[in-house]
Amino acid sequence: MSDFRSDTVTQPSEAMRKLMAQAEVGDDVYGDDPTVNRLQDYAAERMGTEAALYCSSGTQANLLAIMAHCQRGDEYICGQQAHNYKYEGGGAAVLGSVQPQPIENSSDGSLDLAKVAAAIKADDFHFAQTRLLSLENTIGGKVLPQAYLASLRPFVEQHKLSLHLDGARLFNAVVKSGEDERQVIAPFDSFTICLSKGLGAPVGSLLLGSEELIARATRIRKMLGGGMRQAGIIAAAGLYALENNVARLADDHANALLLAEQLASIEELDCDPSAVQTNIVYAQCRKGQSAALAGALAEQGILMSAGSPMRFVTHLNVNEQDVQQLVAAIKQFYRGR
């Protein structure tokens, strides 16, 4: 079976499974799981931050960051397409009592800082207090430009905001841009890294930031039921992923571009290869047949996400041959129409 629905579907490798089986463990709630500690220490040292916290998911890591930066009745600004606003169950509002203020994303995924400035609330008790600006990199597969990232620190300091990055696919951005990973995250007070997408671990994300912020996030994680016991079994996979699976993300990017170029040649589809930067490809069915197409492909053992547009995601468990088989199956579907 080939699964193009998401890079969340990756399977742990044999090497990863072996490390998981042999992982040295303790009780992470007491802070004495040695493998979790190694993962957190390695990530913090690699990225140049004071501390890191292992979380059960990216949703949890983003929520911890928002709640650590903001108090009840505060507000954070984000994009209309931001995961922590649109796709994470409204957790900041429901569980943190933090109001989101979404604004429209620009075509490159960034937020126009003039629009952000206009959205910041005045110091008036009628309004929630704007405390945090949250961005995402990559977003919809797009890499935020480095020049834009460099402009963020002066902006948030001017407006007395904290700055968070949803870095679920951070290393896709790093690999595509060719920038030093520490430079990509340098402007941010906190950021997340998802270990269970393109990096291929089965579980978990990291939240990174100052010791003070991570201490607050650790307390909130416990309150939300996120304290894990012998979590070294899964942390071992995350450590392997960080140490071994970053550079290979370039293969996923190459396969995504190949797929986009092939889809663009199919008359019934609308796909722009020039819009593909990392491992996510969007294509539009010109006759609105995405659900039928997804059903036909599933019968052949190929999974995809129907929609308008359709989304295809490449990852370590699909290769160039899988891409070619997907394209052939799509062409076969339309020949039968």
Secondary structure, DSSP 8 states (H G I E B T S, - for coil): -EE-S-GGG----HHHHHHHHH-----GGGT--HHHHHHHHHHHHHHT-SEEEEES-HHHHHHHHHHHH--TTEEEEEETT-HHHHTSTTHHHHHH--EEEEE---TTS---HHHHHHHS--S-TTS-EEEEEEEESSBTTB---HHHHHTHHHHHHHTT-EEEEE-TTHHHHHHHH---HHHHHTT-SEEEEESSSTT--SS-EEEEE-HHHHHHHHHHHHHTT---SSTHHHHHHHHHHHHHSSTTHHHHHHHHHHHHHHHHT-TTEE--GGG--SSEEEEEETTS-HHHHHHHHHTTTEE-B-SSSEEEE--TT--HHHHHHHHHHHHHHHHT-
